């Protein structure tokens, strides 16, 4: 039996001479702002990816809710190769669910959400996720 071919997703951005970013998907451009360093953009991507993965997981589970996220990180020399890189990444999500799933289903959903965030999975420093759901801190499965 032939192995199923994995879905392939492609993305592209371009920056002009003024460092204004444009997405291959269109939409508003992202103007250069020195306050938004590449490091901040990586953290924003990790937080947004976690929210996107959560939205997908909630939809698949037939649940509805709202969420917000924040991310922080530490960049320093990695011990293994001496290169500057993120060595710590923390993503905190505050979720309000209309209905909480029973038993361990919530923990399973949160673990699936973490696993589904491909930005987090792409980082060498694996993110540590902190979840607050309907006002309670939750440890994923």
C-alpha positions as CSV (number, residue, x, y, z in Angstrom):
1,X,0.0,0.0,0.0
2,X,1.4,3.4,-1.0
3,X,2.0,5.9,1.8
4,X,-0.3,8.9,1.7
5,X,1.4,12.1,0.6
6,X,1.5,14.8,3.3
7,X,-0.4,18.1,2.7
8,X,2.1,20.8,1.5
9,X,1.4,24.4,2.5
10,X,3.4,27.2,1.0
11,X,3.8,30.7,2.1
12,X,5.7,33.7,0.9
13,X,6.3,37.3,1.9
14,X,8.3,40.1,0.3
15,X,9.9,43.2,1.8
16,X,10.5,46.2,-0.4
17,X,13.4,48.6,-0.1
18,X,11.6,50.4,2.8
19,X,11.2,47.0,4.5
20,X,7.4,47.1,4.1
21,X,6.2,43.5,4.1
22,X,3.6,42.1,1.8
23,X,1.9,38.6,2.0
24,X,1.4,36.4,-1.0
25,X,-2.2,36.2,0.3
26,X,-2.8,39.9,-0.2
27,X,-4.3,42.0,2.6
28,X,-2.8,45.1,4.2
29,X,1.0,45.4,4.1
30,X,3.0,45.5,7.3
31,X,4.9,48.7,7.5
32,X,8.4,48.8,9.0
33,X,8.4,49.8,12.6
34,X,11.7,49.4,14.6
35,X,9.7,48.5,17.7
36,X,8.6,45.3,16.0
37,X,11.9,43.4,15.8
38,X,12.2,40.1,14.1
39,X,12.2,38.5,17.6
40,X,8.9,40.2,18.4
41,X,7.4,38.9,15.1
42,X,8.5,35.3,15.9
43,X,6.8,35.6,19.3
44,X,3.6,37.1,17.7
45,X,3.7,34.2,15.1
46,X,3.9,31.6,17.9
47,X,1.0,33.3,19.8
48,X,-1.2,33.6,16.7
49,X,-0.4,30.1,15.6
50,X,-1.5,28.8,19.0
51,X,-4.8,30.7,18.7
52,X,-5.3,29.4,15.1
53,X,-4.7,25.8,16.3
54,X,-7.0,26.3,19.3
55,X,-9.7,27.6,16.9
56,X,-9.3,24.6,14.7
57,X,-9.4,22.2,17.7
58,X,-12.5,23.9,19.2
59,X,-14.3,23.7,15.8
60,X,-13.4,19.9,15.4
61,X,-14.7,19.3,19.0
62,X,-18.0,21.2,18.3
63,X,-17.1,23.9,20.9
64,X,-17.2,27.6,20.8
65,X,-15.2,30.2,22.6
66,X,-12.9,33.2,22.5
67,X,-9.2,33.5,23.4
68,X,-6.3,35.8,23.7
69,X,-2.6,35.0,23.8
70,X,0.7,36.5,24.8
71,X,4.2,35.2,24.2
72,X,7.6,36.0,25.7
73,X,11.1,34.6,25.0
74,X,14.7,34.7,25.8
75,X,17.5,35.1,23.2
76,X,21.1,34.2,24.2
77,X,23.9,32.0,23.0
78,X,22.9,28.4,22.7
79,X,25.2,26.1,24.6
80,X,25.3,23.5,21.9
81,X,26.6,25.7,19.1
82,X,27.3,29.2,20.5
83,X,24.8,30.9,18.2
84,X,22.3,33.5,19.4
85,X,18.8,32.0,19.3
86,X,15.6,31.7,21.3
87,X,16.4,29.4,24.2
88,X,13.1,29.9,26.0
89,X,9.6,30.6,24.5
90,X,6.5,30.9,26.7
91,X,3.0,31.2,25.3
92,X,0.1,32.0,27.6
93,X,-3.5,31.6,26.5
94,X,-6.6,32.8,28.2
95,X,-9.6,31.0,26.9
96,X,-13.3,31.5,27.5
97,X,-15.4,28.5,26.5
98,X,-19.1,28.6,26.1
99,X,-19.3,25.0,27.3
100,X,-16.4,23.1,28.9
101,X,-15.9,19.5,27.7
102,X,-16.3,16.8,30.3
103,X,-13.4,15.0,32.1
104,X,-10.0,14.9,30.4
105,X,-11.4,16.0,27.1
106,X,-10.3,19.6,27.8
107,X,-6.8,18.5,28.6
108,X,-6.7,16.4,25.4
109,X,-8.0,19.3,23.4
110,X,-5.3,21.7,24.8
111,X,-2.6,19.1,24.1
112,X,-3.9,18.7,20.5
113,X,-3.8,22.5,20.2
114,X,-0.1,22.6,21.3
115,X,0.8,19.8,18.9
116,X,-1.1,21.5,16.0
117,X,0.8,24.8,16.3
118,X,3.4,24.3,13.5
119,X,5.2,27.6,14.4
120,X,5.9,26.3,17.9
121,X,6.9,22.9,16.5
122,X,9.3,24.6,14.1
123,X,11.3,26.3,16.8
124,X,14.4,24.7,18.3
125,X,13.3,26.0,21.7
126,X,10.0,24.3,22.2
127,X,7.4,26.6,23.6
128,X,6.0,26.1,27.1
129,X,2.3,26.7,27.0
130,X,0.3,28.1,30.0
131,X,-3.5,27.7,29.8
132,X,-6.2,29.5,31.6
133,X,-9.7,28.3,30.7
134,X,-12.7,30.0,32.1
135,X,-10.6,31.6,34.9
136,X,-8.8,28.3,35.9
137,X,-5.2,27.3,35.2
138,X,-5.2,24.0,33.3
139,X,-2.3,21.6,32.7
140,X,-2.6,19.9,29.3
141,X,-2.6,16.1,29.1
